[in-house]
C-alpha cells in the first residue's frame, strides 16, 4: 500500500457499498406512499408533546418497538403487537430506542388511557410505583396557592403533595400527556407490514 | 422475498470475494507489504532501543534533529487539541457520573430540565465522543502522520482554526442539548445547524493531513496511515449524510441512525485506536510488528465487515429481516480482522513484556489494544440473535459500549498522550507515580463498571424475557449493579482528574533544578 489515491477510492467505495446495503436498499423496500389504515397523524398538541418527549430524552430509557411473541413476552405485558415499519409513517425523528430501563411505550396510550394517571406519574413516578427509578419532572408543573379556571390539578397521594397549595400541569406537561395518550398502534398490522421475522420458527417464514 | 435473500447473499459473497482476492494478492506478492516496510517508523538508530524517557529516572530518549524538526511543527496544533480534549474529558466524565447516580437516586437534582437524566446522559455521550475522543484522535494523527511520512506537517495553522471552530461547536452543541434543542437521535443529538460548523472544522483538520500525505518523503504508507487516512474520509461522509435535515424519516431514519452510530465506532474511533496502537507499540518497543502482511487483512477486513454491522441495533425490530441478518453475519465476520490485529499487536507486546516495565505509556496502549480484542469478540457474540434477545435493551449493552469506546480507545489514547507530551515539551513528568495512579484508577474503576453492568444487564434481560415476572422485577434487581457502576465511574472520573493534572503539570512552565532536566540532544 504505497499510494494514497487507490486507498481512498477503495475505502470510500466500501463505505458506499455498505450504505447501499444498510440504508438505501431497506429504505426503498420500506418506502410507502400511504400510511396504514388506522394510523392517524399527530394533532398539533400531540406533536408539541412529541417534541417534549424528544427534548427530555425519554428515548434513552423507553423503546417504541414491541417484539414478536417468538422472541419476547411483550404482548403478554400489554405492550402491543409486533410493530411494522409502516407504524412509524408520521415519526421524525424516530424514537425506536435501544433501552428498556422503563417499559416499551408504542402502545402506552391504549394500555394506560388516563390523563390524570400520566400527570401524577410525570410529576412524581414514585407516587405510583415505589420501586420506580424514572426521573421526576417537577419543572413541568407549577405549585399554586389555588387552582384558577382552566387549570388541570394533579392528583397526589399524601406525602407527595406540597405542604400548601396545589400542583398544576403546565402546557408542556399537558402536551406530553396528549402525545403519550396518542401512542396506540392497536389497529391490525397491514398485510404487507415489514419487520424482522428472524425469530419465527423455521418453515413458518413465507 | 427471493430478491432480498439475493441481496443479502450478494453482500456477503462480495465481501468474501474481496477478502479472498486480498489474501490471493498478498500471497502472490501483488501487493507486497513486506516486513521491511514495517520499519518505516524508525529513524536510523531507533530500532532496537526502547523509546521511553517520560520520567527523570528513565534513560533519555533518542532525539534526532530530523525528527525534532518534524515534531516541532506538529507540537502547537497537537497541544491545542490535547488541552481542549482533556477539558472535555473531565466535563464529560462528570456528566457521565451524574447520569449514573441519577439512575439510582432518581430524585437527586431533579428541579431543572437541564439536569434531567435524558439530557445529562446525552451531554456525557456527545462531550466524550466529539469533545474528547475525536480531538485526541486528530491530535494523534497530526503527531504520527508526519513522523511516518518523514516530513513536517503541511499548513500547520489550519488545525488551529479547525480546533477553534470545533470546540465552539461542541460547546454550543452542549448548551443546545442542555436546553432541550436536539435532533433527537442517539449519537446525532447536536443540532444540524451546529453540525455544519463541525463539518467545516473537519475540513481544516483534513487538508493539512492530506497535504502532508501527498508531500511524504517515503514511498510506503505505514499501516497506521491506512487507518488514519481512511478514517478522515469515512467519518466526514458518515457525519454529513446522517445529519442531513428533512431527508430521513420513519424507520429509514432509524437505519441511517445505526448505520451512522455503529460506523462512528467502527470507521472512526476504531481506526483512531488501532492506528495509534499500531504506531506506538512497535515504536516504543523498538521492534517492528510481528507480521506486517497480516495487518493488511486486519485493515481491509475492518472496512468490509465493520461497515455493515450497524443494523444489529435493530434486531427484532420493524426492519426487513434480511438487513438485520446481514448485520448479524458481518458482526460475526469481524472475528477475522480482529484476530489479524490481535496477532500483530499482542504477539509484539507478548514477546517484549520487559518493555512494559520501561514505558508507562506502553502499559496504557497494550492494555487498550487487548481491550479492542475483547470488545470486538464480545460484540460479535452479542450480535447473535439468541444472545441479542437477552442483552439488547439492557445495561449490558452500555457495558459493551464502554469496553470499546473507553477501555480500548480512551485508554490507548491516554498512553499516546503520555508518550507525546515529553517529546512535545522537551520536559519530563515530575511525578511518574501519578501516571501509575491514573492507570490503576481507570483500570480498577472500569473493571467495577464493566462487570457491574454486564452481570446486572444480563439478569435484567433474563427477567424481561420471562413473562411470568412483572416488569418491575427487571428494574429492582438492577439497582445494586447500577450503584456499583457509579462506584466504578467515580474512580474513572477521579483518574481523569489525575490525568488532567499530569497534562497540566508538564505543559505549564515548571521550575525544575537543572540536574533533572532532560538533555534533548546527545
Interface residues (C-beta under 8 A of the other chain):
Chain A: X1 X2 X3 X4 X7 X8 X10 X11 X12 X14 X15 X17 X18 X19 X21 X22 X23 X25 X26 X27 X29 X30 X31 X54 X55 X56 X57 X58 X59 X60 X61 X63 X65 X67 X68 X71 X72 X73 X76 X77 X82 X83 X84 X85 X87 X88 X89 X90 X91 X92 X93 X94 X95 X96 X97 X98 X99 X100 X101 X102 X103 X125 X126 X129 X131 X132 X133 X134 X135 X136 X137 X138 X139 X194 X195 X196 X197 X198 X199 X206
Chain B: X1 X4 X7 X11 X14 X31 X33 X102 X103 X104 X106 X107 X110 X111 X112 X113 X116 X117 X118 X119 X121 X122 X180 X181 X182 X183 X184 X185 X186 X210 X213 X214 X219 X220 X221 X226 X229 X230 X233 X234 X237 X238 X241 X248 X249 X250 X251 X252 X253 X254 X255 X256 X257 X258 X259 X263 X267 X296 X303 X304 X307 X308 X310 X311 X313 X314 X315 X316 X317 X318 X319 X320 X321 X323 X324 X325 X326 X327 X385 X389 X392 X393 X394 X395 X397 X464 X465 X466 X467 X471 X472 X474 X475 X476 X479 X482
